[in-house]
């Protein structure tokens, strides 16, 4: 299933300040490619996803969920189950009793000391996670942050204005020279990357099984 665009064709129309309506096909394609570039760089879905289930590697004190922000409320519960080897035994972990949640990190126990008595599978609020943990959680933004909308529009506008990646073009007496940024049409600039760092997931922050 295709993910939602991070900006709309109406927003792109306003961004380009064009009075003539954009052709839907090319405009949506430009926004789709822009959205994909942002998701690829951040390694995040970004759009809101409800109740996704993942199985991730544990074995440490802190379990880092791959998608941010984590959304937990009455309509979006967080379910965490520790899986015991190949025995089929499943042990639910309860927030505030077995672990504490800080953003996208689930903390269980203290950094030091850690002993077998403090760890899994004993039901104790301190210790380490089981080797494998199944988590069902909701994540992402119901409303896309303005910074991401702006980058999506910027990339899409570059693709729309210079789809053939020309350094310059002329029409009659009018000549246009494109900047280095727009020449790499649809490519993230250093300014874009600086903004996206706050949304980016560290490649080594999670290990899916």
Biotite code that builds the C-alpha atoms (Angstrom):
import biotite.structure as struc

atoms = struc.array([
    struc.Atom([0.000, 0.000, 0.000], chain_id="A", res_id=1, res_name="UNK", atom_name="CA", element="C"),
    struc.Atom([1.387, 3.398, -1.014], chain_id="A", res_id=2, res_name="UNK", atom_name="CA", element="C"),
    struc.Atom([2.258, 5.771, 1.815], chain_id="A", res_id=3, res_name="UNK", atom_name="CA", element="C"),
    struc.Atom([0.557, 9.182, 1.947], chain_id="A", res_id=4, res_name="UNK", atom_name="CA", element="C"),
    struc.Atom([2.327, 12.132, 0.341], chain_id="A", res_id=5, res_name="UNK", atom_name="CA", element="C"),
    struc.Atom([4.047, 14.478, 2.791], chain_id="A", res_id=6, res_name="UNK", atom_name="CA", element="C"),
    struc.Atom([2.506, 17.515, 1.057], chain_id="A", res_id=7, res_name="UNK", atom_name="CA", element="C"),
    struc.Atom([-0.512, 18.115, -1.160], chain_id="A", res_id=8, res_name="UNK", atom_name="CA", element="C"),
    struc.Atom([-0.812, 19.303, -4.754], chain_id="A", res_id=9, res_name="UNK", atom_name="CA", element="C"),
    struc.Atom([-2.719, 22.336, -3.448], chain_id="A", res_id=10, res_name="UNK", atom_name="CA", element="C"),
    struc.Atom([0.220, 23.246, -1.220], chain_id="A", res_id=11, res_name="UNK", atom_name="CA", element="C"),
    struc.Atom([2.588, 22.778, -4.153], chain_id="A", res_id=12, res_name="UNK", atom_name="CA", element="C"),
    struc.Atom([0.376, 25.062, -6.251], chain_id="A", res_id=13, res_name="UNK", atom_name="CA", element="C"),
    struc.Atom([0.629, 27.792, -3.593], chain_id="A", res_id=14, res_name="UNK", atom_name="CA", element="C"),
    struc.Atom([4.346, 27.179, -3.118], chain_id="A", res_id=15, res_name="UNK", atom_name="CA", element="C"),
    struc.Atom([5.048, 27.691, -6.817], chain_id="A", res_id=16, res_name="UNK", atom_name="CA", element="C"),
    struc.Atom([2.772, 30.767, -6.845], chain_id="A", res_id=17, res_name="UNK", atom_name="CA", element="C"),
    struc.Atom([1.227, 29.731, -10.118], chain_id="A", res_id=18, res_name="UNK", atom_name="CA", element="C"),
    struc.Atom([-2.194, 30.939, -11.170], chain_id="A", res_id=19, res_name="UNK", atom_name="CA", element="C"),
    struc.Atom([-2.573, 28.125, -13.713], chain_id="A", res_id=20, res_name="UNK", atom_name="CA", element="C"),
    struc.Atom([-3.583, 24.852, -12.007], chain_id="A", res_id=21, res_name="UNK", atom_name="CA", element="C"),
    struc.Atom([-0.883, 22.197, -11.957], chain_id="A", res_id=22, res_name="UNK", atom_name="CA", element="C"),
    struc.Atom([-1.309, 19.059, -14.019], chain_id="A", res_id=23, res_name="UNK", atom_name="CA", element="C"),
    struc.Atom([-2.251, 16.433, -11.392], chain_id="A", res_id=24, res_name="UNK", atom_name="CA", element="C"),
    struc.Atom([-0.092, 13.580, -12.720], chain_id="A", res_id=25, res_name="UNK", atom_name="CA", element="C"),
    struc.Atom([3.297, 15.338, -12.810], chain_id="A", res_id=26, res_name="UNK", atom_name="CA", element="C"),
    struc.Atom([2.597, 17.217, -9.575], chain_id="A", res_id=27, res_name="UNK", atom_name="CA", element="C"),
    struc.Atom([1.710, 14.050, -7.657], chain_id="A", res_id=28, res_name="UNK", atom_name="CA", element="C"),
    struc.Atom([4.712, 12.234, -9.106], chain_id="A", res_id=29, res_name="UNK", atom_name="CA", element="C"),
    struc.Atom([7.042, 15.046, -7.997], chain_id="A", res_id=30, res_name="UNK", atom_name="CA", element="C"),
    struc.Atom([5.562, 14.957, -4.489], chain_id="A", res_id=31, res_name="UNK", atom_name="CA", element="C"),
    struc.Atom([5.779, 11.161, -4.362], chain_id="A", res_id=32, res_name="UNK", atom_name="CA", element="C"),
    struc.Atom([9.473, 11.228, -5.270], chain_id="A", res_id=33, res_name="UNK", atom_name="CA", element="C"),
    struc.Atom([10.086, 14.044, -2.763], chain_id="A", res_id=34, res_name="UNK", atom_name="CA", element="C"),
    struc.Atom([8.305, 12.103, -0.003], chain_id="A", res_id=35, res_name="UNK", atom_name="CA", element="C"),
    struc.Atom([10.322, 8.988, -0.826], chain_id="A", res_id=36, res_name="UNK", atom_name="CA", element="C"),
    struc.Atom([13.607, 10.929, -0.651], chain_id="A", res_id=37, res_name="UNK", atom_name="CA", element="C"),
    struc.Atom([12.731, 12.248, 2.812], chain_id="A", res_id=38, res_name="UNK", atom_name="CA", element="C"),
    struc.Atom([11.677, 8.826, 4.097], chain_id="A", res_id=39, res_name="UNK", atom_name="CA", element="C"),
    struc.Atom([14.786, 7.200, 2.677], chain_id="A", res_id=40, res_name="UNK", atom_name="CA", element="C"),
    struc.Atom([17.078, 9.699, 4.378], chain_id="A", res_id=41, res_name="UNK", atom_name="CA", element="C"),
    struc.Atom([15.311, 9.688, 7.757], chain_id="A", res_id=42, res_name="UNK", atom_name="CA", element="C"),
    struc.Atom([14.546, 5.938, 7.710], chain_id="A", res_id=43, res_name="UNK", atom_name="CA", element="C"),
    struc.Atom([11.130, 6.863, 9.075], chain_id="A", res_id=44, res_name="UNK", atom_name="CA", element="C"),
    struc.Atom([7.574, 6.307, 7.832], chain_id="A", res_id=45, res_name="UNK", atom_name="CA", element="C"),
    struc.Atom([6.669, 9.781, 9.207], chain_id="A", res_id=46, res_name="UNK", atom_name="CA", element="C"),
    struc.Atom([2.933, 9.453, 8.425], chain_id="A", res_id=47, res_name="UNK", atom_name="CA", element="C"),
    struc.Atom([0.781, 8.091, 11.265], chain_id="A", res_id=48, res_name="UNK", atom_name="CA", element="C"),
    struc.Atom([0.563, 4.288, 11.484], chain_id="A", res_id=49, res_name="UNK", atom_name="CA", element="C"),
    struc.Atom([-1.760, 2.690, 14.041], chain_id="A", res_id=50, res_name="UNK", atom_name="CA", element="C"),
    struc.Atom([-1.043, -0.588, 15.806], chain_id="A", res_id=51, res_name="UNK", atom_name="CA", element="C"),
    struc.Atom([2.010, -1.852, 13.928], chain_id="A", res_id=52, res_name="UNK", atom_name="CA", element="C"),
    struc.Atom([3.511, -5.078, 15.306], chain_id="A", res_id=53, res_name="UNK", atom_name="CA", element="C"),
    struc.Atom([7.247, -5.746, 15.144], chain_id="A", res_id=54, res_name="UNK", atom_name="CA", element="C"),
    struc.Atom([9.577, -8.321, 16.697], chain_id="A", res_id=55, res_name="UNK", atom_name="CA", element="C"),
    struc.Atom([12.894, -6.814, 17.709], chain_id="A", res_id=56, res_name="UNK", atom_name="CA", element="C"),
    struc.Atom([16.087, -8.008, 19.343], chain_id="A", res_id=57, res_name="UNK", atom_name="CA", element="C"),
    struc.Atom([16.393, -7.422, 23.093], chain_id="A", res_id=58, res_name="UNK", atom_name="CA", element="C"),
    struc.Atom([19.085, -8.650, 25.459], chain_id="A", res_id=59, res_name="UNK", atom_name="CA", element="C"),
    struc.Atom([19.940, -5.177, 26.716], chain_id="A", res_id=60, res_name="UNK", atom_name="CA", element="C"),
    struc.Atom([18.628, -2.757, 29.304], chain_id="A", res_id=61, res_name="UNK", atom_name="CA", element="C"),
    struc.Atom([17.165, -0.357, 26.722], chain_id="A", res_id=62, res_name="UNK", atom_name="CA", element="C"),
    struc.Atom([14.855, -1.369, 23.862], chain_id="A", res_id=63, res_name="UNK", atom_name="CA", element="C"),
    struc.Atom([14.785, 1.236, 21.072], chain_id="A", res_id=64, res_name="UNK", atom_name="CA", element="C"),
    struc.Atom([11.712, 1.294, 18.856], chain_id="A", res_id=65, res_name="UNK", atom_name="CA", element="C"),
    struc.Atom([12.507, 2.045, 15.205], chain_id="A", res_id=66, res_name="UNK", atom_name="CA", element="C"),
    struc.Atom([9.738, 4.540, 14.397], chain_id="A", res_id=67, res_name="UNK", atom_name="CA", element="C"),
    struc.Atom([9.192, 7.938, 15.984], chain_id="A", res_id=68, res_name="UNK", atom_name="CA", element="C"),
    struc.Atom([7.320, 9.570, 17.514], chain_id="A", res_id=69, res_name="UNK", atom_name="CA", element="C"),
    struc.Atom([5.712, 6.791, 19.537], chain_id="A", res_id=70, res_name="UNK", atom_name="CA", element="C"),
    struc.Atom([2.018, 7.523, 20.125], chain_id="A", res_id=71, res_name="UNK", atom_name="CA", element="C"),
    struc.Atom([0.456, 6.050, 23.261], chain_id="A", res_id=72, res_name="UNK", atom_name="CA", element="C"),
    struc.Atom([-3.027, 7.017, 24.429], chain_id="A", res_id=73, res_name="UNK", atom_name="CA", element="C"),
    struc.Atom([-6.447, 5.484, 25.042], chain_id="A", res_id=74, res_name="UNK", atom_name="CA", element="C"),
    struc.Atom([-6.903, 4.780, 21.327], chain_id="A", res_id=75, res_name="UNK", atom_name="CA", element="C"),
    struc.Atom([-3.321, 3.672, 20.739], chain_id="A", res_id=76, res_name="UNK", atom_name="CA", element="C"),
    struc.Atom([-2.155, 1.230, 23.438], chain_id="A", res_id=77, res_name="UNK", atom_name="CA", element="C"),
    struc.Atom([1.422, 0.013, 23.713], chain_id="A", res_id=78, res_name="UNK", atom_name="CA", element="C"),
    struc.Atom([1.702, -3.772, 23.999], chain_id="A", res_id=79, res_name="UNK", atom_name="CA", element="C"),
    struc.Atom([5.043, -5.378, 24.847], chain_id="A", res_id=80, res_name="UNK", atom_name="CA", element="C"),
    struc.Atom([5.601, -9.141, 25.073], chain_id="A", res_id=81, res_name="UNK", atom_name="CA", element="C"),
    struc.Atom([8.904, -10.879, 25.844], chain_id="A", res_id=82, res_name="UNK", atom_name="CA", element="C"),
    struc.Atom([9.412, -14.119, 23.890], chain_id="A", res_id=83, res_name="UNK", atom_name="CA", element="C"),
    struc.Atom([11.168, -16.991, 25.656], chain_id="A", res_id=84, res_name="UNK", atom_name="CA", element="C"),
    struc.Atom([13.462, -18.738, 23.170], chain_id="A", res_id=85, res_name="UNK", atom_name="CA", element="C"),
    struc.Atom([11.670, -21.432, 21.135], chain_id="A", res_id=86, res_name="UNK", atom_name="CA", element="C"),
    struc.Atom([9.502, -22.614, 24.039], chain_id="A", res_id=87, res_name="UNK", atom_name="CA", element="C"),
    struc.Atom([6.528, -20.556, 22.924], chain_id="A", res_id=88, res_name="UNK", atom_name="CA", element="C"),
    struc.Atom([6.267, -18.923, 26.344], chain_id="A", res_id=89, res_name="UNK", atom_name="CA", element="C"),
    struc.Atom([5.241, -15.274, 26.158], chain_id="A", res_id=90, res_name="UNK", atom_name="CA", element="C"),
    struc.Atom([5.530, -12.867, 29.064], chain_id="A", res_id=91, res_name="UNK", atom_name="CA", element="C"),
    struc.Atom([3.749, -9.491, 28.829], chain_id="A", res_id=92, res_name="UNK", atom_name="CA", element="C"),
    struc.Atom([5.705, -6.477, 30.098], chain_id="A", res_id=93, res_name="UNK", atom_name="CA", element="C"),
    struc.Atom([3.709, -3.654, 31.650], chain_id="A", res_id=94, res_name="UNK", atom_name="CA", element="C"),
    struc.Atom([4.746, 0.005, 31.480], chain_id="A", res_id=95, res_name="UNK", atom_name="CA", element="C"),
    struc.Atom([5.569, 1.593, 34.839], chain_id="A", res_id=96, res_name="UNK", atom_name="CA", element="C"),
    struc.Atom([5.865, -1.882, 36.381], chain_id="A", res_id=97, res_name="UNK", atom_name="CA", element="C"),
    struc.Atom([8.342, -3.749, 34.166], chain_id="A", res_id=98, res_name="UNK", atom_name="CA", element="C"),
    struc.Atom([9.772, -0.857, 32.177], chain_id="A", res_id=99, res_name="UNK", atom_name="CA", element="C"),
    struc.Atom([9.739, 2.907, 31.801], chain_id="A", res_id=100, res_name="UNK", atom_name="CA", element="C"),
    struc.Atom([9.166, 4.634, 28.462], chain_id="A", res_id=101, res_name="UNK", atom_name="CA", element="C"),
    struc.Atom([11.185, 7.671, 27.372], chain_id="A", res_id=102, res_name="UNK", atom_name="CA", element="C"),
    struc.Atom([10.104, 8.700, 23.893], chain_id="A", res_id=103, res_name="UNK", atom_name="CA", element="C"),
    struc.Atom([10.915, 5.751, 21.613], chain_id="A", res_id=104, res_name="UNK", atom_name="CA", element="C"),
    struc.Atom([13.063, 3.999, 24.247], chain_id="A", res_id=105, res_name="UNK", atom_name="CA", element="C"),
    struc.Atom([11.789, 1.356, 26.675], chain_id="A", res_id=106, res_name="UNK", atom_name="CA", element="C"),
    struc.Atom([14.070, 1.247, 29.721], chain_id="A", res_id=107, res_name="UNK", atom_name="CA", element="C"),
    struc.Atom([14.167, -1.801, 31.942], chain_id="A", res_id=108, res_name="UNK", atom_name="CA", element="C"),
    struc.Atom([16.357, -1.750, 35.022], chain_id="A", res_id=109, res_name="UNK", atom_name="CA", element="C"),
    struc.Atom([19.459, 0.157, 35.914], chain_id="A", res_id=110, res_name="UNK", atom_name="CA", element="C"),
    struc.Atom([22.715, 0.504, 34.027], chain_id="A", res_id=111, res_name="UNK", atom_name="CA", element="C"),
    struc.Atom([24.664, -0.989, 36.950], chain_id="A", res_id=112, res_name="UNK", atom_name="CA", element="C"),
    struc.Atom([24.723, -3.470, 38.562], chain_id="A", res_id=113, res_name="UNK", atom_name="CA", element="C"),
    struc.Atom([23.004, -6.037, 36.345], chain_id="A", res_id=114, res_name="UNK", atom_name="CA", element="C"),
    struc.Atom([22.810, -9.673, 37.436], chain_id="A", res_id=115, res_name="UNK", atom_name="CA", element="C"),
    struc.Atom([20.841, -12.745, 36.449], chain_id="A", res_id=116, res_name="UNK", atom_name="CA", element="C"),
    struc.Atom([18.559, -12.177, 39.431], chain_id="A", res_id=117, res_name="UNK", atom_name="CA", element="C"),
    struc.Atom([17.629, -8.796, 38.017], chain_id="A", res_id=118, res_name="UNK", atom_name="CA", element="C"),
    struc.Atom([17.099, -9.970, 34.443], chain_id="A", res_id=119, res_name="UNK", atom_name="CA", element="C"),
    struc.Atom([14.609, -11.875, 32.353], chain_id="A", res_id=120, res_name="UNK", atom_name="CA", element="C"),
    struc.Atom([12.606, -14.050, 32.873], chain_id="A", res_id=121, res_name="UNK", atom_name="CA", element="C"),
    struc.Atom([12.010, -13.052, 36.483], chain_id="A", res_id=122, res_name="UNK", atom_name="CA", element="C"),
    struc.Atom([9.155, -10.583, 36.782], chain_id="A", res_id=123, res_name="UNK", atom_name="CA", element="C"),
    struc.Atom([11.031, -7.703, 38.270], chain_id="A", res_id=124, res_name="UNK", atom_name="CA", element="C"),
    struc.Atom([10.975, -4.017, 37.283], chain_id="A", res_id=125, res_name="UNK", atom_name="CA", element="C"),
    struc.Atom([14.766, -4.011, 36.918], chain_id="A", res_id=126, res_name="UNK", atom_name="CA", element="C"),
    struc.Atom([16.989, -6.075, 34.635], chain_id="A", res_id=127, res_name="UNK", atom_name="CA", element="C"),
    struc.Atom([17.356, -6.661, 30.916], chain_id="A", res_id=128, res_name="UNK", atom_name="CA", element="C"),
    struc.Atom([14.990, -7.501, 28.086], chain_id="A", res_id=129, res_name="UNK", atom_name="CA", element="C"),
    struc.Atom([14.527, -11.009, 26.716], chain_id="A", res_id=130, res_name="UNK", atom_name="CA", element="C"),
    struc.Atom([16.482, -11.868, 23.574], chain_id="A", res_id=131, res_name="UNK", atom_name="CA", element="C"),
    struc.Atom([13.379, -11.218, 21.460], chain_id="A", res_id=132, res_name="UNK", atom_name="CA", element="C"),
    struc.Atom([10.529, -8.811, 22.170], chain_id="A", res_id=133, res_name="UNK", atom_name="CA", element="C"),
    struc.Atom([7.272, -8.330, 20.273], chain_id="A", res_id=134, res_name="UNK", atom_name="CA", element="C"),
    struc.Atom([5.914, -4.786, 20.350], chain_id="A", res_id=135, res_name="UNK", atom_name="CA", element="C"),
    struc.Atom([2.623, -3.430, 19.019], chain_id="A", res_id=136, res_name="UNK", atom_name="CA", element="C"),
    struc.Atom([2.570, 0.342, 18.880], chain_id="A", res_id=137, res_name="UNK", atom_name="CA", element="C"),
    struc.Atom([1.371, 3.378, 16.938], chain_id="A", res_id=138, res_name="UNK", atom_name="CA", element="C"),
    struc.Atom([3.792, 5.937, 15.565], chain_id="A", res_id=139, res_name="UNK", atom_name="CA", element="C"),
    struc.Atom([4.207, 8.911, 13.281], chain_id="A", res_id=140, res_name="UNK", atom_name="CA", element="C"),
    struc.Atom([2.507, 12.270, 12.796], chain_id="A", res_id=141, res_name="UNK", atom_name="CA", element="C"),
    struc.Atom([-1.229, 12.764, 12.280], chain_id="A", res_id=142, res_name="UNK", atom_name="CA", element="C"),
    struc.Atom([-0.249, 16.214, 11.005], chain_id="A", res_id=143, res_name="UNK", atom_name="CA", element="C"),
    struc.Atom([3.071, 16.384, 9.126], chain_id="A", res_id=144, res_name="UNK", atom_name="CA", element="C"),
    struc.Atom([5.462, 18.950, 10.705], chain_id="A", res_id=145, res_name="UNK", atom_name="CA", element="C"),
    struc.Atom([5.897, 22.159, 8.714], chain_id="A", res_id=146, res_name="UNK", atom_name="CA", element="C"),
    struc.Atom([9.639, 21.541, 8.292], chain_id="A", res_id=147, res_name="UNK", atom_name="CA", element="C"),
    struc.Atom([8.973, 18.269, 6.456], chain_id="A", res_id=148, res_name="UNK", atom_name="CA", element="C"),
    struc.Atom([6.184, 19.772, 4.361], chain_id="A", res_id=149, res_name="UNK", atom_name="CA", element="C"),
    struc.Atom([8.566, 22.566, 3.359], chain_id="A", res_id=150, res_name="UNK", atom_name="CA", element="C"),
    struc.Atom([11.294, 20.158, 2.265], chain_id="A", res_id=151, res_name="UNK", atom_name="CA", element="C"),
    struc.Atom([8.813, 18.032, 0.302], chain_id="A", res_id=152, res_name="UNK", atom_name="CA", element="C"),
    struc.Atom([7.549, 21.134, -1.497], chain_id="A", res_id=153, res_name="UNK", atom_name="CA", element="C"),
    struc.Atom([11.073, 22.371, -2.141], chain_id="A", res_id=154, res_name="UNK", atom_name="CA", element="C"),
    struc.Atom([12.108, 19.074, -3.723], chain_id="A", res_id=155, res_name="UNK", atom_name="CA", element="C"),
    struc.Atom([8.903, 18.770, -5.733], chain_id="A", res_id=156, res_name="UNK", atom_name="CA", element="C"),
    struc.Atom([9.186, 22.356, -6.956], chain_id="A", res_id=157, res_name="UNK", atom_name="CA", element="C"),
    struc.Atom([12.748, 21.685, -8.147], chain_id="A", res_id=158, res_name="UNK", atom_name="CA", element="C"),
    struc.Atom([11.539, 18.641, -10.081], chain_id="A", res_id=159, res_name="UNK", atom_name="CA", element="C"),
    struc.Atom([8.648, 20.571, -11.590], chain_id="A", res_id=160, res_name="UNK", atom_name="CA", element="C"),
    struc.Atom([10.745, 23.577, -12.608], chain_id="A", res_id=161, res_name="UNK", atom_name="CA", element="C"),
    struc.Atom([13.727, 21.636, -13.973], chain_id="A", res_id=162, res_name="UNK", atom_name="CA", element="C"),
    struc.Atom([12.654, 18.059, -14.792], chain_id="A", res_id=163, res_name="UNK", atom_name="CA", element="C"),
    struc.Atom([15.421, 17.549, -17.375], chain_id="A", res_id=164, res_name="UNK", atom_name="CA", element="C"),
    struc.Atom([18.187, 18.661, -14.963], chain_id="A", res_id=165, res_name="UNK", atom_name="CA", element="C"),
    struc.Atom([19.435, 21.419, -17.222], chain_id="A", res_id=166, res_name="UNK", atom_name="CA", element="C"),
    struc.Atom([22.092, 23.854, -16.052], chain_id="A", res_id=167, res_name="UNK", atom_name="CA", element="C"),
    struc.Atom([20.434, 26.584, -18.109], chain_id="A", res_id=168, res_name="UNK", atom_name="CA", element="C"),
    struc.Atom([17.762, 27.001, -20.728], chain_id="A", res_id=169, res_name="UNK", atom_name="CA", element="C"),
    struc.Atom([16.569, 29.794, -22.998], chain_id="A", res_id=170, res_name="UNK", atom_name="CA", element="C"),
    struc.Atom([13.219, 30.677, -24.524], chain_id="A", res_id=171, res_name="UNK", atom_name="CA", element="C"),
    struc.Atom([13.436, 33.555, -26.942], chain_id="A", res_id=172, res_name="UNK", atom_name="CA", element="C"),
    struc.Atom([15.131, 36.443, -25.210], chain_id="A", res_id=173, res_name="UNK", atom_name="CA", element="C"),
    struc.Atom([14.696, 34.894, -21.758], chain_id="A", res_id=174, res_name="UNK", atom_name="CA", element="C"),
    struc.Atom([17.524, 32.771, -20.318], chain_id="A", res_id=175, res_name="UNK", atom_name="CA", element="C"),
    struc.Atom([17.409, 30.936, -17.001], chain_id="A", res_id=176, res_name="UNK", atom_name="CA", element="C"),
    struc.Atom([20.426, 29.492, -15.170], chain_id="A", res_id=177, res_name="UNK", atom_name="CA", element="C"),
    struc.Atom([19.677, 27.006, -12.406], chain_id="A", res_id=178, res_name="UNK", atom_name="CA", element="C"),
    struc.Atom([21.570, 26.869, -9.130], chain_id="A", res_id=179, res_name="UNK", atom_name="CA", element="C"),
    struc.Atom([23.580, 23.826, -8.109], chain_id="A", res_id=180, res_name="UNK", atom_name="CA", element="C"),
    struc.Atom([20.756, 22.769, -5.765], chain_id="A", res_id=181, res_name="UNK", atom_name="CA", element="C"),
    struc.Atom([18.033, 22.831, -8.411], chain_id="A", res_id=182, res_name="UNK", atom_name="CA", element="C"),
    struc.Atom([20.348, 21.275, -10.955], chain_id="A", res_id=183, res_name="UNK", atom_name="CA", element="C"),
    struc.Atom([20.348, 18.121, -8.798], chain_id="A", res_id=184, res_name="UNK", atom_name="CA", element="C"),
    struc.Atom([16.590, 18.062, -9.144], chain_id="A", res_id=185, res_name="UNK", atom_name="CA", element="C"),
    struc.Atom([14.800, 16.170, -6.394], chain_id="A", res_id=186, res_name="UNK", atom_name="CA", element="C"),
    struc.Atom([18.010, 15.800, -4.362], chain_id="A", res_id=187, res_name="UNK", atom_name="CA", element="C"),
    struc.Atom([18.338, 16.779, -0.713], chain_id="A", res_id=188, res_name="UNK", atom_name="CA", element="C"),
    struc.Atom([20.603, 19.757, -0.111], chain_id="A", res_id=189, res_name="UNK", atom_name="CA", element="C"),
    struc.Atom([22.857, 20.248, 2.906], chain_id="A", res_id=190, res_name="UNK", atom_name="CA", element="C"),
    struc.Atom([20.228, 22.593, 4.378], chain_id="A", res_id=191, res_name="UNK", atom_name="CA", element="C"),
    struc.Atom([17.568, 19.923, 3.967], chain_id="A", res_id=192, res_name="UNK", atom_name="CA", element="C"),
    struc.Atom([19.759, 17.335, 5.685], chain_id="A", res_id=193, res_name="UNK", atom_name="CA", element="C"),
    struc.Atom([20.471, 19.678, 8.576], chain_id="A", res_id=194, res_name="UNK", atom_name="CA", element="C"),
    struc.Atom([16.723, 19.994, 9.213], chain_id="A", res_id=195, res_name="UNK", atom_name="CA", element="C"),
    struc.Atom([16.081, 16.276, 8.769], chain_id="A", res_id=196, res_name="UNK", atom_name="CA", element="C"),
    struc.Atom([18.713, 15.226, 11.327], chain_id="A", res_id=197, res_name="UNK", atom_name="CA", element="C"),
    struc.Atom([16.198, 15.803, 14.114], chain_id="A", res_id=198, res_name="UNK", atom_name="CA", element="C"),
    struc.Atom([13.854, 13.321, 12.441], chain_id="A", res_id=199, res_name="UNK", atom_name="CA", element="C"),
    struc.Atom([16.459, 10.786, 11.348], chain_id="A", res_id=200, res_name="UNK", atom_name="CA", element="C"),
    struc.Atom([16.822, 7.350, 12.901], chain_id="A", res_id=201, res_name="UNK", atom_name="CA", element="C"),
    struc.Atom([20.272, 6.082, 13.688], chain_id="A", res_id=202, res_name="UNK", atom_name="CA", element="C"),
    struc.Atom([20.971, 2.997, 11.568], chain_id="A", res_id=203, res_name="UNK", atom_name="CA", element="C"),
    struc.Atom([22.286, 1.133, 14.611], chain_id="A", res_id=204, res_name="UNK", atom_name="CA", element="C"),
    struc.Atom([19.547, 2.171, 17.038], chain_id="A", res_id=205, res_name="UNK", atom_name="CA", element="C"),
    struc.Atom([17.377, -0.911, 16.495], chain_id="A", res_id=206, res_name="UNK", atom_name="CA", element="C"),
    struc.Atom([17.863, -4.531, 15.508], chain_id="A", res_id=207, res_name="UNK", atom_name="CA", element="C"),
    struc.Atom([14.850, -6.265, 14.004], chain_id="A", res_id=208, res_name="UNK", atom_name="CA", element="C"),
    struc.Atom([14.803, -10.047, 14.224], chain_id="A", res_id=209, res_name="UNK", atom_name="CA", element="C"),
])
